[in-house]
Amino acid sequence: MKNIFSLAVVTLTPFAAQAQLADLDRLKEETGLPVNDFITILTGIMKWALAIVSVLAVIGFVIAGILYLVAAGDEDGIARARRAFVGSIFGVIVALLGLIVLQAAQTVLSGEGAVF
């Protein structure tokens, strides 16, 4: 009995998933609102977050440049500008690594192609 139940669950699961997709299509047609899956929503959130990090890194570069110009030879001011510059570089690196990880995860989860 247990094997028959397991076989029924494994056999009928694709039909249940297809029914859910059909309901999403019907919902989209009836309401006219966009219906997205979890991966699309997560990708959109991550792209916005990466855009914000990138903008903040560029602002950090500008601030580091201004700090360097204002330092005018003062060792403490130059050190502070250097720390701001290094922090901005780390921000850019994190943003680029985030973009790479996001693209790799999207490729793996969507099944569009080989990762390696």
N, C-alpha and C positions, 0 to 999 in steps of 0.2 A: 504494500500500500504506500509506503514511504517513497519507493522508487517511482511509482506512478505519479505521485504528487510532484516530485522533483522534476520529472519529465514534463508534466503539464506546465509547471512554472517556467521552465527553460523554453519550452515551445511557444507559449503564449506571450512571453515578455516582449518580443518584437512587435506584436500586434498592439499591445498596450502603448508602447512608445509611439507607434505610427498614429494611433488614435489621438494621442496628446498633440502631435504635430498637426494633425488635421484640425483639431480644435483651435490651435493657435492661428492657423490660416483663416478659419472661419471668423475668429475674433478680430483679426486684422481687417477682413473685408467688412464686417458689420460695423465696427467702430471707426475705421479709418485711421486709427492710431498705430504708430510703429510698434511692432512686437519683436524684441530682440532676445537672443539667448544669453546665458550667463557669460560666455566667453566674450561676446561682443561688448557687453556692458563693462566687464572688467578691463578689456583692452582700451575702451574709451576713457575710463577713469585713470588708467596708468599713463595714457598719452597726455592727458591734461596735467597730471602730476609731474611728468617729465618735462613738459613745456614750462611749468612754473619753476622747477629746479634750474632749467637752462637759463631762463630770464634772470633768476637770482644770481646765477654764476656770472653772467655778463655784467650785472650791476656790481657784483663784487670786484670784477676786473677794473671797472671804472673807479670805484672807491679806492682800490689799491693804488691806481695811478695817481689819483688826486692826493692821497696820503704821501706818496713818494715825492710828488712835486712840492707839497707843503712842508715836507721834512727839511728841505734845503740844507742837507748835509748833517743834520742832527742824527746821531747813531740810534737813539731810541725811536725816533720817527721812522727811520729807514727800516728798523727791525719790525715795527708795527706794520708798515706797508708790505714788507716781505711776507709776514704771517698772513695778511689779508690776501696777498697774491697766491700763496700756496693753498689757502683755503678755497679760493676760487678755482684753482686748477683741480683740486679734489672734487669740487662740485661738478665741474664739466666731466670729469672721469666717471663719477657716479651716474650722471645723466646718460652718458654714452653706454655704460655697462647696463644700465636699466633698459635702454632701448634695445640692446642686443639680446638681453634675457627675455624681454617682452616678445620680440620677433621669433626667437627660438621656441618659446612656450606656445605661441599662437600657431606656429608651424606644426609642432608636435600634437597639440590638442585638436587641431582642425583636420589632421590627416592629409594635408595637401602635398607633402613631399617628404623626402628623407632629410634627416637632421644633419647627418655627417656626410 
